[in-house]
Amino acid sequence: MTEVIIVRDEDEAGGIYARCVGDLIARRPDCVLGLATGSSPLAAYRALAALVRERGLDVSRVRGFALDEYVGLDPGHPQSYRSTIDRTVVRPLGLDPALVHVPDGDPAGVRDAGRRYDEAIGRAGGVDVQILGVGTDGHIGFNEPGSSLGSGTRLKTLAERTRIDNARFFDGDVDRVPTHCITQGIGTILRARHLVLLAFGEGKAEAVAESVEGGVSSFCPASALQLHPHATVIVDEAAASRLRNRDYYRYAYAHKPAWQGI
């Protein structure tokens, strides 16, 4: 069963993620982090940056792989995921930019970019902890409903709903949001050793319920987390509001042995 942790707010969720990753860095200074963009991971990144400073952790060898990138958007554009990861993760944590990778969204090489990216993850030894958000339609990364649960990194066409949701990052203009992306596939994501999905707010409640308690289906890509041996879903009360077993999730977490971590 996917572990579900219900928290007060994003800051509490961020603290849980930060302690998990901070302990990993202390054990394995060359660990591999899977990185996501969007609003859901921001508190987690802030908490991890604070913990790195507090503990004096050596992050010089930490490696990272982003989930996705827009196709045809200049890497220097402020809303490219290269720029976003640099702004929200690399600089605040003090990571070596040369060790943090983002899929290549150059249209000239996009046909082969997915295969090359999956091979790079493999050469790094695989992702240790992959942070995820979830879309209102259940997508993770840019794996829209209907995506193969065994898919690798590849070119995808963004759903109109996703482009509308992401227009807030482009001054509200949906016409400026690229139509295509390159994204890690569900199969690629499931190869990470630990998945941590964060979701907040009532708008994510239906997607969370379908992901955690619904049937496993390509039409709710995040439901694939049910197939993973070590998946953690951290949600606030609003996002947990449609979960049938939320009282059990609270009880189980309250009685979890401290040595298990998450």
C-alpha positions in Angstrom: 0.0 0.0 0.0 1.2 3.5 -0.8 2.0 5.3 2.5 -0.2 8.4 2.9 0.9 11.2 5.3 -1.7 13.9 6.1 -0.1 17.2 7.3 -1.3 20.6 8.4 0.3 22.5 5.5 3.0 22.7 2.9 5.7 23.6 5.4 5.1 20.5 7.4 5.2 18.4 4.2 8.4 20.2 3.2 10.1 19.4 6.5 9.3 15.7 6.1 10.8 15.6 2.6 13.8 17.6 3.8 14.6 15.2 6.6 14.3 12.2 4.3 16.6 13.6 1.7 19.0 15.2 4.3 19.5 11.8 5.9 20.1 10.3 2.4 22.8 12.9 1.6 24.5 12.3 4.9 24.6 8.5 4.1 25.4 8.8 0.4 27.0 12.2 -0.5 26.8 11.2 -4.2 23.1 10.3 -4.2 20.8 11.0 -7.1 17.7 13.2 -6.7 14.8 13.2 -9.0 13.6 16.8 -9.3 10.2 18.2 -10.3 9.0 21.8 -11.0 5.6 23.4 -10.3 4.3 24.8 -7.1 4.0 21.6 -5.0 7.7 21.0 -4.4 8.7 24.5 -3.6 8.2 24.3 0.2 10.2 21.0 0.1 13.1 22.6 -1.6 13.1 25.5 0.8 13.1 23.2 3.8 15.9 21.1 2.3 18.0 24.1 1.6 17.6 25.3 5.2 18.5 21.8 6.5 21.6 21.6 4.3 22.8 24.8 5.9 21.8 23.8 9.4 23.6 20.4 9.2 26.4 21.6 7.1 25.9 18.9 4.6 28.3 18.4 1.8 26.2 18.5 -1.4 29.1 18.9 -3.8 28.6 15.4 -5.3 24.8 15.3 -5.2 23.4 14.6 -8.7 20.0 15.4 -10.0 17.7 14.6 -12.9 14.7 16.7 -13.7 11.4 15.1 -14.7 10.7 17.1 -17.9 11.3 20.1 -20.2 9.3 22.1 -22.7 10.3 21.5 -26.3 11.3 24.5 -28.3 11.7 26.9 -25.3 15.1 28.4 -25.0 16.9 26.9 -21.9 17.6 30.5 -20.8 13.9 31.4 -20.8 12.8 32.0 -17.2 10.1 29.4 -17.5 12.2 26.7 -19.0 12.6 23.9 -16.6 16.4 24.3 -16.8 16.0 27.8 -15.5 13.4 26.8 -12.9 15.5 24.0 -11.5 18.5 26.2 -11.3 16.5 28.9 -9.5 14.6 26.7 -7.1 17.0 23.9 -6.4 20.5 24.2 -7.7 21.3 27.7 -6.3 19.4 27.4 -3.0 21.0 24.1 -2.2 24.4 24.9 -3.6 24.5 22.0 -6.0 27.1 21.7 -8.7 25.1 22.7 -11.9 27.2 20.3 -14.0 25.7 17.4 -12.0 22.1 18.4 -12.5 20.5 17.2 -15.7 17.4 18.3 -17.6 15.9 16.6 -20.7 17.0 18.2 -24.0 14.1 20.1 -25.4 15.9 21.2 -28.6 13.6 20.2 -31.4 16.6 19.2 -33.6 17.5 16.3 -31.3 14.2 15.5 -29.6 13.6 12.3 -31.5 16.5 10.6 -29.7 16.5 12.7 -26.5 14.4 10.4 -24.4 16.6 7.3 -25.0 19.7 9.3 -24.2 18.2 10.7 -21.0 17.1 7.3 -19.7 20.6 6.0 -20.5 22.1 8.8 -18.5 19.9 8.0 -15.5 21.0 4.4 -15.8 24.7 5.3 -15.9 24.2 7.4 -12.7 22.9 4.3 -10.9 19.2 5.3 -10.9 17.3 7.9 -8.9 17.3 7.5 -5.2 14.4 9.8 -4.3 12.0 11.2 -6.9 9.8 14.1 -5.8 6.5 14.4 -7.7 3.5 16.7 -7.9 0.2 15.6 -9.4 -2.0 17.4 -11.9 -5.8 17.9 -11.5 -6.3 15.2 -14.1 -3.9 12.8 -12.3 -0.8 13.4 -14.5 2.7 13.1 -13.1 5.6 14.7 -15.0 4.0 15.4 -18.3 2.4 12.0 -18.6 -1.1 12.9 -19.5 -4.1 10.6 -19.0 -3.7 7.6 -21.4 0.0 7.5 -21.1 1.5 4.0 -21.0 2.4 2.8 -17.5 5.6 1.3 -18.9 6.7 4.3 -20.9 10.2 5.7 -21.0 11.3 9.3 -21.4 9.8 10.6 -24.6 8.1 13.4 -26.6 4.5 14.2 -25.5 1.8 16.6 -26.6 0.5 18.6 -23.6 -3.2 18.4 -22.9 -5.1 21.6 -23.2 -6.0 21.4 -19.5 -2.3 21.2 -18.6 -1.5 24.2 -20.8 -4.2 26.2 -19.2 -3.0 25.3 -15.7 0.6 26.3 -16.7 -0.4 29.6 -18.3 0.0 31.2 -14.8 3.8 30.8 -15.4 3.5 32.7 -18.7 1.7 35.8 -17.5 -1.7 34.0 -17.9 -1.3 33.7 -21.7 -2.0 30.0 -22.7 -0.8 30.8 -26.3 2.8 31.2 -24.9 2.8 27.8 -23.3 4.6 25.3 -25.5 2.5 22.5 -27.0 5.1 19.7 -26.7 7.4 18.5 -24.0 9.9 15.8 -23.3 9.1 13.9 -20.1 10.3 11.0 -18.1 7.8 8.2 -18.7 5.8 6.3 -16.0 8.2 3.4 -16.4 11.2 5.6 -15.9 9.6 7.2 -12.8 8.8 3.8 -11.3 12.4 2.8 -11.5 13.4 5.3 -8.8 14.0 3.7 -5.4 11.6 6.0 -3.5 8.8 8.2 -4.8 7.5 11.1 -2.8 4.3 12.8 -4.1 3.2 16.1 -2.7 -0.3 17.6 -3.2 -2.1 20.5 -1.6 -5.5 22.1 -1.8 -9.0 21.0 -2.5 -8.4 21.2 -6.2 -6.1 18.2 -6.0 -8.5 16.1 -3.8 -10.1 14.1 -6.6 -6.7 13.4 -8.3 -5.3 12.2 -4.9 -8.2 9.9 -4.2 -8.1 8.4 -7.7 -4.3 8.0 -7.4 -4.2 6.4 -4.0 -7.5 4.5 -3.7 -8.8 4.2 -7.3 -7.9 1.5 -9.8 -4.5 1.5 -11.4 -5.2 2.9 -14.8 -3.3 4.8 -17.5 -6.1 7.4 -17.4 -4.9 8.4 -13.9 -1.1 8.2 -14.4 -0.3 8.8 -10.8 -2.2 5.7 -9.8 0.9 3.8 -11.0 2.4 4.7 -7.6 0.3 1.9 -6.2 2.6 -0.5 -8.1 5.8 0.9 -6.4 7.3 -0.8 -3.4 8.3 2.5 -1.7 5.9 5.3 -2.5 5.0 8.1 -0.1 2.1 10.6 -0.7 2.1 13.7 1.5 -1.0 15.8 1.4 -2.8 18.5 3.4 -6.2 18.1 4.9 -7.9 19.7 1.8 -6.1 17.4 -0.7 -7.0 14.4 1.6 -10.6 15.3 1.9 -11.9 12.6 -0.6 -9.8 9.8 0.8 -12.0 7.0 2.2 -9.3 5.7 4.5 -7.9 9.0 5.8 -8.5 8.1 9.5 -6.5 4.9 9.0 -3.7 6.8 7.3 -3.5 9.2 10.3 -3.5 6.3 12.7 -0.8 4.4 10.8 1.5 7.3 10.6 1.0 8.2 14.3 2.0 4.7 15.3 4.8 4.2 12.8 8.2 3.3 14.3 10.6 6.3 14.1 13.4 4.1 12.7 11.4 3.4 9.6 11.5 7.0 8.4 9.4 7.5 5.3 
